[in-house]
């Protein structure tokens, strides 16, 4: 099994208070860091995150820019997306399904999992 290390593509705007931790971002100033934990080939992770920007809520905001993506791991024919919204509400189900379908489209030969961090 190929273990990949966490990567950070770009620092989040205004995120100068984060303290490093085992997952790459520990939080600062009493708040968790808003950068998601990302694992996998950087080019592929960027492509998937860009595609996930097409998953939008009723206000037109996407799940990446609204910081609803908590983690994305792409490794060994498997992709796991962790989101911060609850699956029980109608829009949560729709957003999760949109994210799942986006991952299936971008990663066609990959087992896809969408998990909820709440």
GUPA-177234 format. One line per field, with one value per atom (N, C-alpha, C, O): x, y, z; residue number from 1; atom name. Coordinates in steps of 0.05 Angstrom, whole numbers, plus 32768, in hexadecimal, padded with zeros to 4 digits. Layout:
N
X = (X, ...)
Y = (Y, ...)
Z = (Z, ...)
nr = (NUM, ...)
atom = (CA, ...)
***
This chain:
118
X = (8011, 8000, 8012, 8025, 800C, 801B, 800F, 7FF9, 801E, 8016, 801E, 8035, 800B, 8011, 8011, 8003, 8021, 8023, 800F, 8008, 8006, 7FF4, 8002, 801A, 7FF3, 7FFD, 7FEC, 7FD4, 7FF7, 7FE8, 7FED, 8004, 7FD9, 7FDD, 7FE3, 7FF8, 7FD3, 7FD7, 7FCE, 7FBB, 7FDB, 7FD2, 7FB7, 7FB2, 7FA6, 7F8C, 7F91, 7FA2, 7F81, 7F84, 7F7F, 7F6B, 7F90, 7F8C, 7F92, 7F8B, 7F9E, 7FA2, 7FBE, 7FCC, 7FC7, 7FE2, 7FE5, 7FFB, 7FCF, 7FD1, 7FD1, 7FCF, 7FD3, 7FD2, 7FEC, 8002, 7FEA, 8000, 8002, 7FEE, 8019, 801C, 8013, 8017, 8009, 8001, 8006, 8010, 7FFE, 8001, 7FF3, 7FFB, 7FDD, 7FCE, 7FD6, 7FCB, 7FEA, 7FF3, 7FE8, 7FF3, 7FD3, 7FC7, 7FB8, 7FA6, 7FC0, 7FB5, 7FA2, 7F92, 7FA2, 7F91, 7FA0, 7FB7, 7F94, 7FA2, 7F8E, 7F77, 7F96, 7F85, 7F6B, 7F56, 7F6C, 7F54, 7F40, 7F2B, 7F47, 7F35, 7F44, 7F5C, 7F35, 7F42, 7F4A, 7F3D, 7F5F, 7F68, 7F53, 7F48, 7F4E, 7F39, 7F44, 7F34, 7F5E, 7F69, 7F62, 7F66, 7F58, 7F52, 7F6C, 7F81, 7F6A, 7F81, 7F7F, 7F6B, 7F95, 7F96, 7FAC, 7FC2, 7FA5, 7FB9, 7FB5, 7F9F, 7FCC, 7FCC, 7FDE, 7FED, 7FDF, 7FEF, 7FE5, 7FCD, 7FF6, 7FED, 7FDD, 7FC9, 7FE5, 7FD7, 7FBB, 7FA7, 7FB8, 7F9E, 7F8C, 7F74, 7F98, 7F88, 7F7E, 7F67, 7F8F, 7F87, 7F70, 7F5C, 7F72, 7F5D, 7F42, 7F2D, 7F44, 7F2B, 7F1F, 7F07, 7F30, 7F25, 7F19, 7F04, 7F26, 7F1A, 7EFF, 7EEC, 7EFD, 7EE3, 7ECE, 7EB7, 7ED6, 7EC3, 7EB8, 7EA4, 7EC6, 7EBB, 7EA1, 7E93, 7E9B, 7E82, 7E6A, 7E53, 7E70, 7E5B, 7E53, 7E62, 7E3B, 7E33, 7E1A, 7E09, 7E17, 7DFF, 7DEA, 7DEE, 7DD4, 7DBE, 7DC5, 7DB9, 7DDA, 7DE3, 7DF8, 7E01, 7DFF, 7E13, 7E30, 7E42, 7E34, 7E50, 7E58, 7E47, 7E71, 7E7A, 7E85, 7E8D, 7E86, 7E8E, 7EAC, 7EB4, 7EBD, 7ED9, 7EDD, 7EEA, 7ED3, 7ED8, 7EC8, 7ED0, 7EB3, 7EA4, 7EB0, 7EA6, 7EC7, 7ED6, 7EC6, 7EC8, 7EB6, 7EA7, 7EB6, 7EAD, 7ECC, 7EDD, 7EF2, 7F02, 7EF1, 7F04, 7F1C, 7F31, 7F18, 7F2F, 7F29, 7F13, 7F3F, 7F3D, 7F56, 7F6C, 7F51, 7F67, 7F63, 7F4D, 7F77, 7F76, 7F8E, 7FA5, 7F8A, 7FA0, 7F98, 7F82, 7FA8, 7FA5, 7F89, 7F7C, 7F7E, 7F64, 7F4D, 7F37, 7F51, 7F3C, 7F3D, 7F53, 7F26, 7F24, 7F10, 7EFA, 7F18, 7F07, 7F05, 7F1A, 7EED, 7EE8, 7ED9, 7EC5, 7EE3, 7ED5, 7ECA, 7ED9, 7EB0, 7EA3, 7E98, 7E94, 7E93, 7E8B, 7E6D, 7E65, 7E5E, 7E41, 7E33, 7E3C, 7E1C, 7E0D, 7DFE, 7DF4, 7DFD, 7DEF, 7DD0, 7DC2, 7DC7, 7DAA, 7D99, 7D81, 7DA3, 7D93, 7D92, 7DA4, 7D7E, 7D7A, 7D92, 7D9B, 7D9C, 7DB2, 7DCB, 7DDC, 7DCF, 7DE6, 7DE7, 7DFC, 7DD0, 7DCE, 7DD4, 7DE3, 7DCA, 7DCF, 7DEC, 7DF8, 7DF9, 7E15, 7E26, 7E39, 7E20, 7E2F, 7E2D, 7E41, 7E15, 7E11, 7E1F, 7E2B, 7E1F, 7E2D, 7E4B, 7E58, 7E56, 7E72, 7E79, 7E8E, 7E68, 7E6D, 7E6E, 7E80, 7E5A, 7E58, 7E70, 7E7A, 7E79, 7E90, 7EA9, 7EB8, 7EAD, 7EC4, 7EC3, 7ED7, 7EAB, 7EA9, 7EB0, 7EBC, 7EA8, 7EAD, 7ECB, 7ED6, 7ED8, 7EF4, 7F06, 7F1C, 7EFE, 7F0E, 7EFF, 7EF6, 7EFB, 7EE8, 7EF0, 7EDE, 7F09, 7F12, 7F1A, 7F2D, 7F0C, 7F14, 7EFB, 7EE5, 7F00, 7EEA, 7EE8, 7EFC, 7ECF, 7ECA, 7EBA, 7EA6, 7EC2, 7EB4, 7EB1, 7EC4, 7E99, 7E94, 7E8B, 7E77, 7E9A, 7E94, 7E8D, 7E95, 7E7E, 7E76, 7E84, 7E84, 7E91, 7EA1, 7E90, 7E9A, 7E77, 7E66, 7E59, 7E4A)
Y = (7FE8, 8000, 8019, 801A, 802C, 8044, 8059, 8063, 8060, 8074, 8090, 8094, 80A2, 80BD, 80CF, 80CB, 80E4, 80F8, 810E, 8113, 811B, 8132, 8147, 814C, 8155, 816B, 8183, 8181, 819B, 81B4, 81C2, 81C9, 81C6, 81D2, 81EF, 81F8, 81FE, 821B, 8223, 8217, 8235, 823E, 824C, 825A, 8249, 8257, 8274, 827B, 8286, 82A3, 82A7, 829D, 82B7, 82BE, 82A7, 82A9, 8292, 827A, 827A, 8266, 8290, 8291, 8287, 8285, 8280, 8278, 825A, 8251, 824A, 822D, 8223, 822D, 820F, 8202, 81E6, 81D8, 81DD, 81C2, 81AC, 81AF, 8197, 8180, 8167, 8169, 8150, 8137, 8136, 8128, 8145, 8145, 815C, 815F, 816C, 8182, 819D, 81B1, 819E, 81B7, 81B4, 81A4, 81C2, 81BE, 81D4, 81CF, 81EB, 8200, 8216, 8211, 822C, 8242, 8256, 8256, 8265, 827A, 826E, 827B, 8255, 8248, 823D, 8234, 823E, 8234, 821F, 8221, 820C, 81F8, 8206, 8218, 81FC, 8206, 81FD, 81E7, 820F, 8209, 81FA, 81F2, 81F5, 81E6, 81C9, 81BE, 81BC, 819F, 818F, 8198, 8177, 8164, 8158, 814C, 8159, 814F, 813B, 813F, 8123, 810E, 8103, 80FF, 8100, 80F5, 8104, 8116, 80FC, 810A, 8127, 812B, 813B, 8157, 815F, 816D, 8156, 815E, 8153, 8160, 813A, 812D, 8139, 813E, 813F, 814C, 8167, 816E, 8177, 8191, 818E, 819D, 817B, 8176, 816F, 8179, 815E, 8155, 816D, 8172, 817D, 8194, 81A8, 81B4, 81AD, 81BF, 81B4, 81C4, 819A, 818F, 8191, 8196, 818E, 8190, 81AC, 81B0, 81C0, 81DB, 81DE, 81F2, 81C9, 81C9, 81BF, 81C0, 81B5, 81AD, 81C5, 81CD, 81D0, 81E9, 81E6, 81D5, 81F7, 81F7, 820A, 8215, 820D, 821D, 823A, 8249, 8244, 8260, 8264, 827A, 824E, 824F, 824C, 824E, 8248, 8244, 8226, 8214, 8222, 8206, 81FB, 820A, 81E0, 81D3, 81D7, 81D4, 81DD, 81E1, 81FD, 81FF, 8211, 822D, 8233, 8245, 8225, 8228, 8218, 8218, 820C, 81FC, 81E5, 81E0, 81D8, 81C1, 81A7, 8192, 81A8, 8191, 8191, 81A3, 817C, 8179, 8168, 816D, 8155, 8144, 8137, 8132, 8133, 8124, 8113, 811D, 80F9, 80E6, 80D6, 80CA, 80D6, 80C6, 80B4, 80BE, 809A, 8087, 806B, 8062, 805D, 8041, 803A, 8027, 8048, 8041, 8048, 803D, 805A, 8061, 807E, 808A, 808B, 80A7, 80AA, 809F, 80BA, 80BF, 80DD, 80EA, 80E7, 8103, 8106, 80F8, 8116, 811C, 8138, 814B, 813B, 8155, 815C, 814A, 8175, 817E, 8182, 818A, 817E, 8182, 8168, 8152, 816A, 8152, 8146, 8154, 812B, 811E, 811E, 8117, 8126, 8123, 8139, 8134, 8150, 8165, 8161, 8155, 816C, 8168, 8172, 8164, 818A, 8195, 8185, 8183, 817A, 816A, 8151, 8149, 8144, 812C, 8134, 8125, 814A, 8153, 8159, 8152, 8167, 816E, 8155, 8153, 8142, 812A, 811A, 810F, 8118, 810A, 8118, 810A, 8132, 8141, 813D, 8139, 813C, 8137, 811B, 8116, 8107, 80EC, 80E9, 80DC, 80F4, 80F2, 8100, 80F7, 8116, 8125, 8113, 8111, 8107, 80F6, 80DE, 80D6, 80D2, 80BB, 80C4, 80B4, 80DC, 80E5, 80EB, 80E4, 80F8, 8100, 80E8, 80E7, 80D5, 80BD, 80A4, 8095, 809E, 8089, 806D, 805C, 8067, 804C, 804B, 803D, 805A, 805D, 8058, 8060, 804A, 8047, 8061, 806D, 806C, 8086, 8084, 8076, 8093, 8095, 80B2, 80C1, 80BA, 80D4, 80D0, 80C2, 80DC, 80D9, 80F4, 8109, 80F3, 810C, 810E, 80FB, 8125, 8128, 8131, 8132, 8136, 813F, 8128, 812C)
Z = (8000, 8000, 8000, 800F, 7FF0, 7FED, 8000, 7FFC, 8015, 8028, 801D, 8016, 801C, 8013, 802B, 803E, 8029, 803E, 803A, 8023, 804F, 804B, 803A, 803D, 802A, 801A, 801F, 8025, 801D, 801E, 8004, 7FFE, 7FF4, 7FDA, 7FDC, 7FD1, 7FEA, 7FED, 8009, 8013, 8016, 8030, 802D, 8019, 8040, 8040, 8046, 8056, 803A, 8040, 805E, 8069, 806A, 8086, 8099, 80B1, 8090, 80A1, 80AC, 80AB, 80B7, 80C2, 80DE, 80E8, 80EB, 8107, 810B, 8122, 80F7, 80FA, 8106, 8100, 8118, 8124, 8118, 8117, 810E, 8103, 8116, 812E, 810B, 811B, 810B, 80F5, 8115, 8107, 80EC, 80DA, 80E9, 80D0, 80BE, 80A8, 80C6, 80B5, 80BC, 80B4, 80CB, 80D3, 80ED, 80EF, 8101, 811B, 8124, 8136, 8118, 8120, 812E, 8137, 8131, 813E, 8149, 8140, 815C, 8168, 8172, 8171, 817C, 8187, 8173, 817A, 8159, 8144, 8134, 8131, 812A, 8118, 80FE, 80F5, 80F2, 80D8, 80C3, 80C4, 80B0, 809C, 8084, 8073, 8082, 806C, 806F, 8084, 805A, 805C, 805B, 8051, 8066, 8065, 8049, 8042, 803A, 801F, 801C, 8025, 8011, 800C, 7FF0, 7FE7, 7FE3, 7FC8, 7FB6, 7FBE, 7F9C, 7F89, 7F86, 7F81, 7F8A, 7F8A, 7F72, 7F74, 7F5A, 7F42, 7F41, 7F3A, 7F4A, 7F4B, 7F60, 7F5C, 7F77, 7F8D, 7F83, 7F88, 7F76, 7F6B, 7F58, 7F59, 7F46, 7F32, 7F40, 7F38, 7F54, 7F62, 7F71, 7F70, 7F7F, 7F8D, 7F7A, 7F7F, 7F63, 7F4F, 7F45, 7F41, 7F41, 7F39, 7F4E, 7F49, 7F67, 7F7E, 7F81, 7F8E, 7F75, 7F76, 7F66, 7F68, 7F56, 7F47, 7F58, 7F50, 7F71, 7F83, 7F94, 7FA5, 7F8E, 7F9A, 7FAB, 7FA5, 7FBF, 7FD0, 7FC4, 7FAF, 7FD2, 7FC8, 7FC4, 7FB5, 7FD3, 7FD1, 7FBB, 7FB6, 7FAE, 7F98, 7FA1, 7F91, 7FBB, 7FC5, 7FC1, 7FC5, 7FBB, 7FB7, 7FD1, 7FE3, 7FD3, 7FEC, 7FF2, 8009, 7FDE, 7FE4, 7FEF, 8004, 7FE2, 7FEB, 8004, 8014, 8009, 8023, 8039, 8050, 8034, 8047, 8054, 806C, 8043, 804C, 8047, 8050, 8038, 8034, 804B, 804E, 805B, 8072, 806B, 8076, 8059, 8051, 8036, 802F, 8027, 800E, 800C, 800E, 8009, 8007, 7FED, 7FE9, 7FDC, 7FC3, 7FC3, 7FC2, 7FC4, 7FC8, 7FC0, 7FC8, 7FB1, 7FAA, 7FA1, 7FAB, 7F8D, 7F81, 7F93, 7F8F, 7FA7, 7FB9, 7FBF, 7FC2, 7FC0, 7FC7, 7FDE, 7FDD, 7FF2, 8009, 800D, 8011, 800C, 8011, 802B, 8030, 803D, 8057, 8056, 8051, 805A, 805A, 8075, 8086, 807A, 8095, 8098, 80AE, 8084, 8086, 808C, 8085, 809A, 80A2, 808A, 8079, 808A, 8074, 8077, 8065, 808F, 8095, 8088, 8082, 8083, 8076, 8058, 804D, 804B, 802E, 801E, 800C, 8025, 8015, 801B, 8009, 8033, 8039, 8028, 801E, 8025, 8014, 7FF7, 7FE9, 7FEE, 7FD2, 7FCE, 7FB9, 7FE1, 7FDE, 7FDF, 7FCF, 7FF0, 7FF2, 7FD8, 7FCE, 7FCD, 7FB4, 7F9D, 7F8C, 7F9D, 7F88, 7F8A, 7F76, 7FA3, 7FA7, 7F9E, 7F91, 7FA5, 7F9E, 7F7F, 7F74, 7F72, 7F55, 7F47, 7F33, 7F53, 7F48, 7F4A, 7F37, 7F62, 7F65, 7F52, 7F47, 7F4E, 7F3C, 7F1F, 7F11, 7F18, 7EFD, 7EF9, 7EE4, 7F0C, 7F0A, 7F0E, 7F03, 7F1F, 7F26, 7F1F, 7F31, 7F05, 7EFC, 7F05, 7F09, 7F09, 7F11, 7F2E, 7F35, 7F3F, 7F5B, 7F6C, 7F65, 7F82, 7F96, 7FA5, 7FAE, 7FA7, 7FB1, 7FCB, 7FCC, 7FDF, 7FF9, 8001, 8000, 8009, 8013, 8030, 8036, 8043, 805F, 806B, 8061, 8081, 808E, 80A9, 80B9, 80AE, 80C6, 80DE, 80F4, 80DA, 80F0, 80FE, 8111)
nr = (1, 1, 1, 1, 2, 2, 2, 2, 3, 3, 3, 3, 4, 4, 4, 4, 5, 5, 5, 5, 6, 6, 6, 6, 7, 7, 7, 7, 8, 8, 8, 8, 9, 9, 9, 9, 10, 10, 10, 10, 11, 11, 11, 11, 12, 12, 12, 12, 13, 13, 13, 13, 14, 14, 14, 14, 15, 15, 15, 15, 16, 16, 16, 16, 17, 17, 17, 17, 18, 18, 18, 18, 19, 19, 19, 19, 20, 20, 20, 20, 21, 21, 21, 21, 22, 22, 22, 22, 23, 23, 23, 23, 24, 24, 24, 24, 25, 25, 25, 25, 26, 26, 26, 26, 27, 27, 27, 27, 28, 28, 28, 28, 29, 29, 29, 29, 30, 30, 30, 30, 31, 31, 31, 31, 32, 32, 32, 32, 33, 33, 33, 33, 34, 34, 34, 34, 35, 35, 35, 35, 36, 36, 36, 36, 37, 37, 37, 37, 38, 38, 38, 38, 39, 39, 39, 39, 40, 40, 40, 40, 41, 41, 41, 41, 42, 42, 42, 42, 43, 43, 43, 43, 44, 44, 44, 44, 45, 45, 45, 45, 46, 46, 46, 46, 47, 47, 47, 47, 48, 48, 48, 48, 49, 49, 49, 49, 50, 50, 50, 50, 51, 51, 51, 51, 52, 52, 52, 52, 53, 53, 53, 53, 54, 54, 54, 54, 55, 55, 55, 55, 56, 56, 56, 56, 57, 57, 57, 57, 58, 58, 58, 58, 59, 59, 59, 59, 60, 60, 60, 60, 61, 61, 61, 61, 62, 62, 62, 62, 63, 63, 63, 63, 64, 64, 64, 64, 65, 65, 65, 65, 66, 66, 66, 66, 67, 67, 67, 67, 68, 68, 68, 68, 69, 69, 69, 69, 70, 70, 70, 70, 71, 71, 71, 71, 72, 72, 72, 72, 73, 73, 73, 73, 74, 74, 74, 74, 75, 75, 75, 75, 76, 76, 76, 76, 77, 77, 77, 77, 78, 78, 78, 78, 79, 79, 79, 79, 80, 80, 80, 80, 81, 81, 81, 81, 82, 82, 82, 82, 83, 83, 83, 83, 84, 84, 84, 84, 85, 85, 85, 85, 86, 86, 86, 86, 87, 87, 87, 87, 88, 88, 88, 88, 89, 89, 89, 89, 90, 90, 90, 90, 91, 91, 91, 91, 92, 92, 92, 92, 93, 93, 93, 93, 94, 94, 94, 94, 95, 95, 95, 95, 96, 96, 96, 96, 97, 97, 97, 97, 98, 98, 98, 98, 99, 99, 99, 99, 100, 100, 100, 100, 101, 101, 101, 101, 102, 102, 102, 102, 103, 103, 103, 103, 104, 104, 104, 104, 105, 105, 105, 105, 106, 106, 106, 106, 107, 107, 107, 107, 108, 108, 108, 108, 109, 109, 109, 109, 110, 110, 110, 110, 111, 111, 111, 111, 112, 112, 112, 112, 113, 113, 113, 113, 114, 114, 114, 114, 115, 115, 115, 115, 116, 116, 116, 116, 117, 117, 117, 117, 118, 118, 118, 118)
atom = (N, CA, C, O, N, CA, C, O, N, CA, C, O, N, CA, C, O, N, CA, C, O, N, CA, C, O, N, CA, C, O, N, CA, C, O, N, CA, C, O, N, CA, C, O, N, CA, C, O, N, CA, C, O, N, CA, C, O, N, CA, C, O, N, CA, C, O, N, CA, C, O, N, CA, C, O, N, CA, C, O, N, CA, C, O, N, CA, C, O, N, CA, C, O, N, CA, C, O, N, CA, C, O, N, CA, C, O, N, CA, C, O, N, CA, C, O, N, CA, C, O, N, CA, C, O, N, CA, C, O, N, CA, C, O, N, CA, C, O, N, CA, C, O, N, CA, C, O, N, CA, C, O, N, CA, C, O, N, CA, C, O, N, CA, C, O, N, CA, C, O, N, CA, C, O, N, CA, C, O, N, CA, C, O, N, CA, C, O, N, CA, C, O, N, CA, C, O, N, CA, C, O, N, CA, C, O, N, CA, C, O, N, CA, C, O, N, CA, C, O, N, CA, C, O, N, CA, C, O, N, CA, C, O, N, CA, C, O, N, CA, C, O, N, CA, C, O, N, CA, C, O, N, CA, C, O, N, CA, C, O, N, CA, C, O, N, CA, C, O, N, CA, C, O, N, CA, C, O, N, CA, C, O, N, CA, C, O, N, CA, C, O, N, CA, C, O, N, CA, C, O, N, CA, C, O, N, CA, C, O, N, CA, C, O, N, CA, C, O, N, CA, C, O, N, CA, C, O, N, CA, C, O, N, CA, C, O, N, CA, C, O, N, CA, C, O, N, CA, C, O, N, CA, C, O, N, CA, C, O, N, CA, C, O, N, CA, C, O, N, CA, C, O, N, CA, C, O, N, CA, C, O, N, CA, C, O, N, CA, C, O, N, CA, C, O, N, CA, C, O, N, CA, C, O, N, CA, C, O, N, CA, C, O, N, CA, C, O, N, CA, C, O, N, CA, C, O, N, CA, C, O, N, CA, C, O, N, CA, C, O, N, CA, C, O, N, CA, C, O, N, CA, C, O, N, CA, C, O, N, CA, C, O, N, CA, C, O, N, CA, C, O, N, CA, C, O, N, CA, C, O, N, CA, C, O, N, CA, C, O, N, CA, C, O, N, CA, C, O, N, CA, C, O, N, CA, C, O, N, CA, C, O, N, CA, C, O, N, CA, C, O, N, CA, C, O, N, CA, C, O)
***
